[in-house]
Amino acid sequence: MYDYAIAWDWLTFAVRWLHVITGIAWIGSSFYFVALDLGLKKHPDLPPGAHGEEWQVHGGGFYHIQKYLVAPANMPEHLVWFKWESYVTWLSGFGMLCLVYYAGADLYLIDPNVLDVSKPVAIGISLASIALGWIFYDLLCKSPVGNDNTRLMAILYFILVAVAWGYTQLFTGRAALLHLGAFTATIMSANVFFIIIPNQKIVVADLIAGRTPDTKYGKIAKQRSTHNNYLTLPVLFLMLSNHYPLAFATEFNWIIASLVFLMGVTIRHYFNTRHANAGNPTWTWLVTAILFVIIMWLSTVPKVLTGETEEARVPEAHQSFVTADAFPQVRDTVLGRCTMCHAKEPGWEGIAVPPKGVVLETDGEIAAHAREIYLQAGRSHAMPPANVTRISEDERRLLVAWYETAVKGGETR
Protein backbone atom coordinates (compact mmCIF):
# COMPACT_ATOMS: atom_id res chain seq x y z
CA MET A 1 0.00 0.00 0.00
CA TYR A 2 2.88 2.38 0.72
CA ASP A 3 4.32 1.63 -2.74
CA TYR A 4 0.91 2.67 -4.00
CA ALA A 5 1.36 6.06 -2.32
CA ILE A 6 4.63 6.59 -4.18
CA ALA A 7 3.14 5.50 -7.50
CA TRP A 8 0.14 7.74 -6.90
CA ASP A 9 2.38 10.73 -6.23
CA TRP A 10 4.27 10.14 -9.47
CA LEU A 11 0.96 9.79 -11.31
CA THR A 12 -0.23 13.16 -10.03
CA PHE A 13 3.12 14.66 -11.05
CA ALA A 14 2.77 13.23 -14.58
CA VAL A 15 -0.79 14.50 -14.98
CA ARG A 16 0.18 17.89 -13.56
CA TRP A 17 3.07 18.08 -16.03
CA LEU A 18 0.74 17.21 -18.90
CA HIS A 19 -1.68 19.88 -17.67
CA VAL A 20 1.07 22.52 -17.66
CA ILE A 21 2.35 21.51 -21.11
CA THR A 22 -1.06 21.59 -22.77
CA GLY A 23 -2.02 24.74 -20.86
CA ILE A 24 1.04 26.54 -22.22
CA ALA A 25 0.16 25.37 -25.74
CA TRP A 26 -3.47 26.52 -25.41
CA ILE A 27 -2.75 29.88 -23.80
CA GLY A 28 0.15 30.54 -26.16
CA SER A 29 -1.91 29.95 -29.31
CA SER A 30 -4.86 31.89 -27.84
CA PHE A 31 -2.79 34.94 -26.96
CA TYR A 32 -1.00 34.79 -30.31
CA PHE A 33 -4.20 34.79 -32.36
CA VAL A 34 -5.76 37.58 -30.27
CA ALA A 35 -2.65 39.71 -30.87
CA LEU A 36 -2.67 38.78 -34.56
CA ASP A 37 -6.35 39.61 -34.95
CA LEU A 38 -5.99 42.98 -33.27
CA GLY A 39 -2.92 43.88 -35.34
CA LEU A 40 -4.40 43.19 -38.78
CA LYS A 41 -4.01 45.99 -41.35
CA LYS A 42 -6.46 46.78 -44.13
CA HIS A 43 -5.54 48.13 -47.56
CA PRO A 44 -7.10 48.19 -51.07
CA ASP A 45 -4.82 45.49 -52.49
CA LEU A 46 -6.14 42.69 -50.28
CA PRO A 47 -7.68 39.66 -52.06
CA PRO A 48 -11.50 39.58 -52.29
CA GLY A 49 -13.01 38.65 -48.93
CA ALA A 50 -9.82 39.30 -46.95
CA HIS A 51 -10.37 41.35 -43.79
CA GLY A 52 -6.76 42.31 -43.13
CA GLU A 53 -3.17 41.14 -43.15
CA GLU A 54 -0.01 41.33 -41.11
CA TRP A 55 3.67 40.75 -41.76
CA GLN A 56 5.64 39.14 -38.96
CA VAL A 57 9.22 38.10 -38.47
CA HIS A 58 10.34 35.21 -36.28
CA GLY A 59 13.08 32.61 -36.25
CA GLY A 60 14.98 34.19 -39.13
CA GLY A 61 12.01 34.21 -41.51
CA PHE A 62 9.11 36.43 -42.60
CA TYR A 63 5.44 35.44 -42.37
CA HIS A 64 2.64 36.98 -44.43
CA ILE A 65 -0.73 36.32 -42.77
CA GLN A 66 -4.18 37.20 -44.10
CA LYS A 67 -7.52 36.81 -42.34
CA TYR A 68 -10.91 36.10 -43.90
CA LEU A 69 -13.93 36.96 -41.78
CA VAL A 70 -16.01 34.24 -43.40
CA ALA A 71 -13.82 32.11 -45.66
CA PRO A 72 -11.66 32.42 -48.78
CA ALA A 73 -13.18 31.86 -52.20
CA ASN A 74 -11.61 28.41 -52.41
CA MET A 75 -11.09 25.96 -49.59
CA PRO A 76 -7.40 25.38 -48.79
CA GLU A 77 -6.20 21.79 -49.08
CA HIS A 78 -4.85 21.81 -45.54
CA LEU A 79 -6.36 23.51 -42.49
CA VAL A 80 -4.74 23.56 -39.05
CA TRP A 81 -7.37 23.36 -36.30
CA PHE A 82 -6.42 24.77 -32.91
CA LYS A 83 -8.56 22.69 -30.58
CA TRP A 84 -6.67 19.77 -29.07
CA GLU A 85 -4.65 22.10 -26.82
CA SER A 86 -7.90 23.20 -25.16
CA TYR A 87 -9.37 19.72 -24.88
CA VAL A 88 -6.31 18.06 -23.38
CA THR A 89 -5.78 20.97 -20.98
CA TRP A 90 -9.31 20.48 -19.64
CA LEU A 91 -9.03 16.68 -19.52
CA SER A 92 -5.70 16.77 -17.67
CA GLY A 93 -7.05 19.43 -15.31
CA PHE A 94 -10.07 17.27 -14.56
CA GLY A 95 -7.66 14.38 -14.00
CA MET A 96 -5.85 16.45 -11.39
CA LEU A 97 -9.17 17.30 -9.75
CA CYS A 98 -9.94 13.58 -9.50
CA LEU A 99 -6.47 12.52 -8.31
CA VAL A 100 -6.04 15.22 -5.67
CA TYR A 101 -9.42 16.57 -4.58
CA TYR A 102 -11.74 13.62 -5.16
CA ALA A 103 -9.35 10.86 -4.09
CA GLY A 104 -8.23 12.99 -1.11
CA ALA A 105 -11.64 14.52 -0.43
CA ASP A 106 -11.43 14.18 3.35
CA LEU A 107 -8.24 16.24 3.39
CA TYR A 108 -8.46 18.66 0.46
CA LEU A 109 -12.15 18.99 -0.42
CA ILE A 110 -14.28 18.66 2.71
CA ASP A 111 -14.07 21.00 5.68
CA PRO A 112 -16.55 19.81 8.36
CA ASN A 113 -16.54 23.32 9.83
CA VAL A 114 -17.89 24.64 6.52
CA LEU A 115 -20.13 21.80 5.31
CA ASP A 116 -20.02 18.37 6.93
CA VAL A 117 -20.92 15.98 4.11
CA SER A 118 -19.74 12.59 2.88
CA LYS A 119 -17.20 12.18 0.10
CA PRO A 120 -19.77 11.14 -2.53
CA VAL A 121 -21.95 14.14 -1.72
CA ALA A 122 -19.02 16.57 -1.87
CA ILE A 123 -17.84 15.13 -5.19
CA GLY A 124 -21.39 15.27 -6.52
CA ILE A 125 -21.67 18.95 -5.57
CA SER A 126 -18.34 19.60 -7.27
CA LEU A 127 -19.32 17.92 -10.54
CA ALA A 128 -22.79 19.45 -10.62
CA SER A 129 -21.52 22.98 -10.01
CA ILE A 130 -18.99 22.76 -12.85
CA ALA A 131 -21.51 21.31 -15.33
CA LEU A 132 -24.34 23.67 -14.38
CA GLY A 133 -21.96 26.61 -14.60
CA TRP A 134 -21.35 25.99 -18.30
CA ILE A 135 -25.06 25.42 -19.03
CA PHE A 136 -26.10 28.66 -17.32
CA TYR A 137 -23.30 30.64 -18.99
CA ASP A 138 -24.19 29.27 -22.43
CA LEU A 139 -27.88 30.07 -22.02
CA LEU A 140 -27.03 33.58 -20.87
CA CYS A 141 -24.83 34.17 -23.92
CA LYS A 142 -27.61 32.93 -26.23
CA SER A 143 -30.25 35.09 -24.52
CA PRO A 144 -31.01 38.71 -25.51
CA VAL A 145 -28.49 39.76 -22.83
CA GLY A 146 -25.76 38.32 -25.03
CA ASN A 147 -26.44 40.84 -27.78
CA ASP A 148 -24.50 43.48 -25.82
CA ASN A 149 -21.09 42.03 -25.02
CA THR A 150 -20.14 44.75 -22.52
CA ARG A 151 -23.34 44.25 -20.56
CA LEU A 152 -22.92 40.49 -20.78
CA MET A 153 -19.37 40.57 -19.39
CA ALA A 154 -20.45 42.83 -16.51
CA ILE A 155 -23.21 40.38 -15.57
CA LEU A 156 -20.82 37.46 -15.90
CA TYR A 157 -18.40 39.16 -13.52
CA PHE A 158 -21.00 39.48 -10.77
CA ILE A 159 -22.00 35.86 -11.34
CA LEU A 160 -18.36 34.82 -10.86
CA VAL A 161 -18.23 36.84 -7.61
CA ALA A 162 -21.33 35.01 -6.37
CA VAL A 163 -19.85 31.65 -7.38
CA ALA A 164 -16.59 32.52 -5.58
CA TRP A 165 -18.51 33.19 -2.37
CA GLY A 166 -20.66 30.10 -2.86
CA TYR A 167 -17.70 27.76 -3.16
CA THR A 168 -16.31 29.03 0.15
CA GLN A 169 -19.60 27.92 1.75
CA LEU A 170 -19.14 24.38 0.41
CA PHE A 171 -15.48 23.37 0.45
CA THR A 172 -12.11 24.04 2.05
CA GLY A 173 -10.51 27.35 1.14
CA ARG A 174 -8.00 25.55 -1.07
CA ALA A 175 -10.74 23.66 -2.91
CA ALA A 176 -12.96 26.74 -3.19
CA LEU A 177 -10.46 28.73 -5.26
CA LEU A 178 -9.40 25.66 -7.22
CA HIS A 179 -13.05 24.97 -8.08
CA LEU A 180 -13.60 28.55 -9.12
CA GLY A 181 -10.69 28.06 -11.53
CA ALA A 182 -12.13 24.75 -12.76
CA PHE A 183 -15.57 26.37 -13.14
CA THR A 184 -14.10 29.12 -15.30
CA ALA A 185 -11.75 26.86 -17.25
CA THR A 186 -14.66 24.56 -18.08
CA ILE A 187 -16.53 27.50 -19.58
CA MET A 188 -13.45 28.37 -21.63
CA SER A 189 -12.84 24.87 -22.94
CA ALA A 190 -16.55 24.28 -23.56
CA ASN A 191 -16.59 27.48 -25.61
CA VAL A 192 -14.02 25.89 -27.88
CA PHE A 193 -15.67 22.45 -27.98
CA PHE A 194 -19.35 23.43 -28.26
CA ILE A 195 -19.25 26.83 -29.98
CA ILE A 196 -16.03 27.96 -31.65
CA ILE A 197 -14.97 24.77 -33.45
CA PRO A 198 -18.53 23.68 -34.47
CA ASN A 199 -19.20 27.16 -35.90
CA GLN A 200 -15.99 27.02 -37.90
CA LYS A 201 -16.94 23.57 -39.19
CA ILE A 202 -20.33 24.91 -40.35
CA VAL A 203 -18.53 27.60 -42.34
CA VAL A 204 -16.16 25.05 -43.88
CA ALA A 205 -19.04 22.72 -44.78
CA ASP A 206 -20.96 25.57 -46.44
CA LEU A 207 -17.90 26.55 -48.44
CA ILE A 208 -17.28 23.00 -49.63
CA ALA A 209 -20.94 22.70 -50.64
CA GLY A 210 -20.79 25.93 -52.61
CA ARG A 211 -23.03 27.85 -50.22
CA THR A 212 -22.30 31.34 -48.89
CA PRO A 213 -21.48 30.97 -45.17
CA ASP A 214 -23.45 33.02 -42.68
CA THR A 215 -21.29 35.62 -40.93
CA LYS A 216 -23.18 35.11 -37.64
CA TYR A 217 -21.14 32.00 -36.88
CA GLY A 218 -17.91 33.94 -36.94
CA LYS A 219 -19.36 36.68 -34.74
CA ILE A 220 -20.56 34.20 -32.12
CA ALA A 221 -17.20 32.44 -32.07
CA LYS A 222 -15.43 35.79 -31.74
CA GLN A 223 -17.55 36.68 -28.70
CA ARG A 224 -16.68 33.43 -26.92
CA SER A 225 -13.01 33.81 -27.86
CA THR A 226 -13.01 37.29 -26.33
CA HIS A 227 -14.42 35.90 -23.09
CA ASN A 228 -11.68 33.27 -23.03
CA ASN A 229 -9.07 35.95 -23.56
CA TYR A 230 -10.10 37.90 -20.46
CA LEU A 231 -10.59 34.81 -18.28
CA THR A 232 -7.22 33.19 -18.94
CA LEU A 233 -5.05 35.07 -16.43
CA PRO A 234 -7.50 34.74 -13.51
CA VAL A 235 -7.70 31.00 -14.15
CA LEU A 236 -3.90 30.76 -13.96
CA PHE A 237 -3.94 32.60 -10.62
CA LEU A 238 -6.66 30.34 -9.23
CA MET A 239 -4.84 27.18 -10.32
CA LEU A 240 -1.64 28.39 -8.63
CA SER A 241 -3.45 29.63 -5.52
CA ASN A 242 -3.54 26.17 -3.88
CA HIS A 243 0.20 26.58 -3.20
CA TYR A 244 -0.28 29.91 -1.36
CA PRO A 245 -2.29 29.91 1.90
CA LEU A 246 -2.40 33.71 1.93
CA ALA A 247 -4.62 33.41 -1.13
CA PHE A 248 -6.86 30.45 -0.28
CA ALA A 249 -6.76 30.11 3.53
CA THR A 250 -7.99 33.55 4.56
CA GLU A 251 -11.43 34.78 5.47
CA PHE A 252 -11.71 37.02 2.43
CA ASN A 253 -10.46 34.50 -0.13
CA TRP A 254 -13.59 34.93 -2.27
CA ILE A 255 -13.07 38.70 -2.42
CA ILE A 256 -9.43 38.10 -3.37
CA ALA A 257 -10.59 35.87 -6.22
CA SER A 258 -13.10 38.52 -7.31
CA LEU A 259 -10.37 41.16 -7.50
CA VAL A 260 -8.15 38.79 -9.47
CA PHE A 261 -10.79 38.70 -12.21
CA LEU A 262 -10.56 42.50 -12.40
CA MET A 263 -6.78 42.27 -12.61
CA GLY A 264 -7.18 39.87 -15.53
CA VAL A 265 -9.22 42.52 -17.32
CA THR A 266 -6.77 45.36 -16.68
CA ILE A 267 -3.74 43.33 -17.77
CA ARG A 268 -5.36 42.00 -20.93
CA HIS A 269 -6.78 45.46 -21.75
CA TYR A 270 -3.24 46.83 -21.83
CA PHE A 271 -1.92 44.16 -24.18
CA ASN A 272 -5.02 44.11 -26.37
CA THR A 273 -4.87 47.89 -26.77
CA ARG A 274 -1.17 47.76 -27.63
CA HIS A 275 -1.67 44.94 -30.15
CA ALA A 276 -4.44 46.95 -31.82
CA ASN A 277 -2.16 50.02 -32.02
CA ALA A 278 -4.91 51.92 -30.19
CA GLY A 279 -2.70 53.57 -27.57
CA ASN A 280 -0.51 52.81 -24.57
CA PRO A 281 -2.82 52.58 -21.52
CA THR A 282 -0.14 52.39 -18.85
CA TRP A 283 -2.75 53.38 -16.26
CA THR A 284 -3.87 49.75 -16.28
CA TRP A 285 -0.64 48.75 -14.50
CA LEU A 286 -1.29 51.26 -11.72
CA VAL A 287 -4.82 49.90 -11.28
CA THR A 288 -3.45 46.34 -11.29
CA ALA A 289 -0.85 47.22 -8.65
CA ILE A 290 -3.49 48.88 -6.45
CA LEU A 291 -5.74 45.83 -6.73
CA PHE A 292 -2.84 43.57 -5.79
CA VAL A 293 -2.00 45.68 -2.73
CA ILE A 294 -5.65 45.42 -1.66
CA ILE A 295 -5.41 41.64 -2.09
CA MET A 296 -2.29 41.55 0.11
CA TRP A 297 -4.11 43.55 2.79
CA LEU A 298 -7.20 41.34 2.62
CA SER A 299 -5.06 38.23 3.07
CA THR A 300 -4.03 39.22 6.59
CA VAL A 301 -6.90 41.37 7.91
CA PRO A 302 -8.26 39.72 9.90
CA LYS A 303 -5.68 36.96 10.34
CA VAL A 304 -8.09 34.03 10.51
CA LEU A 305 -7.14 30.89 8.59
CA THR A 306 -9.67 28.29 7.58
CA GLY A 307 -9.42 25.24 9.76
CA GLU A 308 -7.90 27.24 12.61
CA THR A 309 -10.74 26.38 14.98
CA GLU A 310 -10.76 22.70 14.10
CA GLU A 311 -10.39 20.47 17.11
CA ALA A 312 -8.02 17.56 17.35
CA ARG A 313 -10.74 15.09 16.32
CA VAL A 314 -9.22 12.15 14.47
CA PRO A 315 -11.43 10.71 11.68
CA GLU A 316 -11.88 6.96 11.59
CA ALA A 317 -9.83 6.72 8.39
CA HIS A 318 -6.78 8.14 10.21
CA GLN A 319 -7.06 6.23 13.50
CA SER A 320 -4.41 3.66 12.56
CA PHE A 321 -1.76 6.39 12.35
CA VAL A 322 -2.48 7.61 15.89
CA THR A 323 -2.77 4.16 17.45
CA ALA A 324 0.48 2.89 15.91
CA ASP A 325 3.14 2.03 18.52
CA ALA A 326 5.62 4.49 17.00
CA PHE A 327 3.23 7.44 17.01
CA PRO A 328 4.50 9.07 20.23
CA GLN A 329 8.03 9.18 18.74
CA VAL A 330 6.67 10.37 15.42
CA ARG A 331 4.70 13.13 17.12
CA ASP A 332 7.81 14.28 18.98
CA THR A 333 9.77 14.29 15.71
CA VAL A 334 7.14 16.28 13.85
CA LEU A 335 6.66 18.77 16.68
CA GLY A 336 10.41 19.21 16.96
CA ARG A 337 11.31 19.34 13.28
CA CYS A 338 8.23 20.64 11.48
CA THR A 339 5.99 22.85 13.58
CA MET A 340 8.21 25.92 13.58
CA CYS A 341 6.73 26.40 10.10
CA HIS A 342 3.67 24.13 10.07
CA ALA A 343 1.84 25.86 12.91
CA LYS A 344 -1.12 28.20 13.05
CA GLU A 345 1.35 30.90 14.02
CA PRO A 346 4.71 29.87 12.49
CA GLY A 347 7.78 30.70 14.53
CA TRP A 348 10.22 30.67 11.61
CA GLU A 349 11.29 34.16 10.59
CA GLY A 350 9.81 35.27 7.27
CA ILE A 351 6.94 32.73 7.27
CA ALA A 352 3.60 34.36 8.05
CA VAL A 353 1.33 31.36 7.46
CA PRO A 354 1.92 27.59 7.40
CA PRO A 355 3.22 26.46 3.97
CA LYS A 356 0.34 25.21 1.79
CA GLY A 357 -1.92 25.68 4.81
CA VAL A 358 -0.59 22.48 6.41
CA VAL A 359 -0.70 22.63 10.23
CA LEU A 360 0.93 19.82 12.24
CA GLU A 361 0.25 20.69 15.87
CA THR A 362 -2.29 18.08 16.99
CA ASP A 363 -2.55 14.30 16.73
CA GLY A 364 -5.42 14.71 14.27
CA GLU A 365 -3.48 17.08 12.04
CA ILE A 366 -0.42 14.83 12.00
CA ALA A 367 -2.57 11.79 11.20
CA ALA A 368 -4.45 13.64 8.46
CA HIS A 369 -1.16 14.52 6.74
CA ALA A 370 0.54 11.17 7.33
CA ARG A 371 0.93 10.47 3.63
CA GLU A 372 2.51 13.88 2.97
CA ILE A 373 4.87 13.46 5.93
CA TYR A 374 5.84 10.01 4.65
CA LEU A 375 6.57 11.26 1.13
CA GLN A 376 8.07 14.66 1.95
CA ALA A 377 10.19 13.85 5.01
CA GLY A 378 10.45 10.06 4.99
CA ARG A 379 10.82 8.73 1.47
CA SER A 380 12.36 11.97 0.19
CA HIS A 381 14.37 14.78 1.77
CA ALA A 382 12.09 17.56 0.51
CA MET A 383 11.20 18.54 4.07
CA PRO A 384 12.49 20.29 6.02
CA PRO A 385 13.92 22.52 3.26
CA ALA A 386 17.72 22.21 3.21
CA ASN A 387 17.21 20.18 6.39
CA VAL A 388 17.26 23.40 8.39
CA THR A 389 15.94 21.63 11.49
CA ARG A 390 18.54 18.85 11.17
CA ILE A 391 16.20 15.89 11.05
CA SER A 392 18.31 12.75 11.26
CA GLU A 393 18.29 9.70 9.00
CA ASP A 394 17.03 7.64 11.95
CA GLU A 395 14.09 9.99 12.32
CA ARG A 396 13.33 9.73 8.61
CA ARG A 397 13.40 5.93 8.84
CA LEU A 398 11.07 6.20 11.82
CA LEU A 399 8.56 8.19 9.74
CA VAL A 400 8.73 5.61 6.94
CA ALA A 401 8.29 2.64 9.29
CA TRP A 402 5.42 4.38 11.13
CA TYR A 403 3.48 5.12 7.94
CA GLU A 404 3.99 1.72 6.36
CA THR A 405 3.11 -0.12 9.56
CA ALA A 406 0.01 2.03 10.12
CA VAL A 407 -1.18 1.48 6.55
CA LYS A 408 -0.79 -2.28 6.92
CA GLY A 409 -2.62 -2.12 10.25
CA GLY A 410 -5.43 -0.15 8.67
CA GLU A 411 -5.75 -2.73 5.89
CA THR A 412 -6.13 -5.62 8.34
CA ARG A 413 -8.70 -3.96 10.60
N, C-alpha and C positions, 0 to 999 in steps of 0.2 A: 504493500500500500504506500510506503514511503517512496519507493521508486516511481510510483504513479504520481506523487506530488512533484517530483523532479521533471518527469515527462510532461506533466500538465503545465508547468511553468515555462518549459521550452515551447510548448504548443502556443501558449498565449503570446510569447515573444515573437514566434513566427507569424502569427496572425496580425499582431500589432505592426510588425515590419511590413507585411503586405499592405496593411491599411495605410501606412505612411507613404509607401511607394506609389500606390494607386491614387492616393489623395494628392500627392505632388503633381502627378500626371494630369489629374482632372483640373485642379486649380490652375496649374500652369497653362493648359490649353484654354481654359475659360478666360483667364486674365488676358492672354495673348489676343484672343478673338475680340474681346471687348475693346482693347486698345486699338486693334486693327480697324474695327468698325467705326470707332470714333474718329480715327485719323484719315479716313478715306477722302480723296479729293475728286471734285467733279470738273470736267472740262468738255468742250464740244466734240473732241475727237474720240470719245469713248465709243465702243461698239454699241449697237442697238440693244437696249434693255439693261445696259450696265449702269449701276448706281454710282460707282466711284472706283478709284484705284489708289494704290499706294506702292511706292518703291521702297524697298528695305534692303539693308546690307547686313550680312551676318556670316561668320565663318569663312570669310574670304570671297564670298560671292554676292551677287545682287539678285533680288527677288522682285518680280513684277506681279502684283496681286490685284485682281479686279473682282468686284462684288456685284451680283445680280440679285435684285430684291425678290424676284419671283424665280426665274430660271433662265439660262441662256437659250438661244434659239434651237440649238441642237444639244442633245444629252451627251456629256463626256463619256468616254468608254470606261473611265475609272473614277470612282468617287471615294473619298476617304470620309468615313463616318466617325465622328467623335462622340462615342457613347459608352464604350466598354470601360473607360476610365471611371465614369460616374457609377456604373453598375457594380463594378468590383470594389470600389471604395465603399459603397453602401453595404454590400454583402460582407466584406471583411469587418466593417464597423459593427454590423449586427452580430457577427461571429464573436467579436470582443465583448459585446454586451452579454452574450450567452455565456462565454467562458468565465468572465469576471463577475458580473452582477447577478446573473441568474444562478450559476453554479455556486457562487458564494453569497447568496441572497441574505443569509442570516448575519453576515458581516458587513457587506457593502451596500445592500439594497434596503433592508428593513431596519428601521429605528423604532423600537417599541414605545419610546417616549413621544414619537410623532404619530405613528399609526401601527398598532399591534395586530398584524395579520400574519397568516401562514405564508410560506414560500409560494405555493401555487396562486394564491390570491394576489400577492404582490407582483408576481410575474404577469398574471393576467391583466392587472391594472396597467402595467408598463406597456404591454403589447397593444392593448386597446387604445391607450392614449396616443401612441405613435400613429396607429392606423386611422383613428378618428380625426387626428390633427390634419392629415393629408386630405381626407374627404371634405372636411369643413373648409379648408383653405381653397380647394379646387372649386367647390360650389360657390364660394364667395367671389372668386375670380370670374366665374361664368355668369354671375348675377349682374344686374344693372350697376352695382357698385364698382365692378371691374372696368367699366367704361372710362373711368377717370383714374389713371394710374397713381397720381399723387394722393388722391383721397383713399384709394385702396391701400397704399403702403402705410398711410397714417393709421388706418383701422387695423391693419395687420400688426403694426407695432404694439398697439394697446392690447391686442390679443396675446402677443408674445409675452408682454408684461404679466398679464393675468395667468398665463400658463406657467411662467417662472414662479410666481407665488404659489400656484396650485401644486406644483411638484414638491415644493418645500413642505407642504402639508401632508405629503404621502410617503416620501422616502427620506433617507439620510441626506445630509447636505451634499455630500460627494455625488450621490446618485441623482439628486435633484438637478444639479447643473449639467451632469452628463446626459441626463434624459432630455433636458431642454436642447442640448446640442444634437442629440439623436432625433428629436422631434423636428428640428429645423432642417437637419441634413436629409431626413426622409422626404420632406417637402421638396428640397432641391433636386434630389435624385429622381423622385417621382415626376417632377417637371420634365426632366429629360426623357424618362421612360414612357410616360403617358401622354405628353403634350408635344414637346419639341421634336423628337425623332419621328413620331407618327405623322405630324403635320408636314415635315420635310418629305416623308415617304409619299404622302398624298400628292404633293407637288411633283415629285419625280414620276409617279404613276400617270398623272395627267399629261405630263410632257411626253412620255413614251407613247401614250395613246393618241397624241396629236391634239389634245384639248388645251385650252388656255387656263393655266392654274389660277385659282382665286387668291388674291393678295392677302385675304384675311388670315390665312394659315401662317404666313410669315409674321404678321403683326402680333398674333397670339403668342407665337414662339418667342418673339422678341420681348414681349412683356414678361414672360416667365424667366427668360434669360437675364433680364434686368434684375428681377427679384433675386435670382441666384447670385448675381454679382455683388449685391449689397449684403447678402447674408453670409457670404463665405468667411470673412474675417471673424465675426462673432462666433461662428461654429468652431473655428480653430481655437479661439480663446476657451470656449466651453469644454472642448475635448482635452485641452491641456490643464484645465482648472483642477482636475482630480489629483494633481500632484502638488497643489498649493492650498493648504488649509486656510490661509487668509482670504482666499476667494470663496471656497465652498463651505467652510466650517464656521461661518460667522452669522450672526442673527439677521443681517441685512443682505445675505447672499443673493436673494432674488432681485433686490434693487441694484446690486452690483451687476448682475447679468443684464438687467434692463438698460443700464448705462453703457454696457459693452455694445449693445446693438446700436446705440447712437454713435459710439466711436467708430463702428464699422461703416456707418453712413458718412461721417466726416472724412475718414481716411480715403474711402473710395471716391467721394466727391472730388477730392483734390486730384487724384490720379485720372479720373474720368475727364475732368475739366482740362487738365494738361494734355491728355491724349487727343482731345477734340480741338486743341489750339484755341480754347475759349477763354484763356486767362490763366492767372497764377494765384489761386485762392489760398495764400499761405495762412490766412486766418483760421483755416480748418485745423491746422496743427496746434494753434493756441487753444482752440475749443477742445481738441482731443486731449491735450495736456491737462486742462482744467478738469475735464471729466475723469481722467485717471487719478488726479489728486483727490477728487471727491471719493473715488472708489477706495483709495488707500485709507482715507479717513473713516469711511463706513466699515472697513474691515476690522477696525479696532475699537469702535465706539458704538455700543458698549462692548467690552471684551468678554463676550459670552460665546463659548464654542458649543456646537451641537454635541450632545452626548456627555456634557460636563456634569450633569446631574444624575447620570446613570449610576445605579448602585452596583455593588459587586456581585450581583446575581449571576450565577453560572448556568447557562442553558444546558439541557440534557445532553446535547450533541458534544459539548466540551468537557463533560464531567470526567472522562477518562484521563484528561491531561492534568486535572487538579488532584485526582486520587492516586496518580502514579507515585511510586515510592520515592522517585528522584525529585518530585516537585518542590519540596522545601529548598533543596540545593539550587534548583533551577530558578526559583523565585528570588533567592539571594543573589544569584548571578545577574539576573535581569535588573533587579533593583540597583545593584552596584555598578553595572556596566552600561545600562541603557536609559535609565529614567532621568538622568541629567538633561536629556533631550526629549525623551518620550514621556513627558509629564504634562499635566494641565497647565502648569506654570514652569516651563523649562528653566533650568538653572545654568545652562551653558550660554556663555556670552555670545550675543549676536543672533540667538534663536528666540523668536518671540512666541511661536506656537509650535506644538509637537509636529515633526516632519510627517507629511501626508495625513495628519490628524490622528496618528497612532499613539495612544496613551497606554502605558504599561505599568500602572501603579497598583492595581488590584489583582487578586487571583483570577477573577472573571476576565479582565482585560488581557492578562497574559495567556490564559487558555484560549480566548477568542482569536488571538494572533499567533497561536502555536505554529501554524504552518509557515508564516512569514519569518518567525524567529528561527525556525529550523533551516529554512532556505537562506536567509540573509546572514545569520550569525553562526549557523552550524555547518551546513554543507558548503557554504561559500564564506569568504571573508569580507563581504560587502559592508557589514556592520560589525562594530562601530567604524565609521569612516576613518581610514588611516590608522585604525586600531588605537584611537586617541585615549580610550579608557583601559588599554592594555589587557584585554581579555585573553586568557591563556588558551593554549591548544587543549589542555585538559577540560577547561570549561566549555569549549566548543564541542568536544566529544561528548560531554555530559548533555548538552542540548540535543545533539543528534540521537543519543541513546534514549533520552527521555521521550522525544517525539515518536521515535519508531516503536518503542515499547508501548506507549500510550495508544498509538494507532492500532497495534496488534490487540491490545486489551479491549479496545472499543469494538473491534471486529468480532471478538469471541463472546461479547456480552449478550 
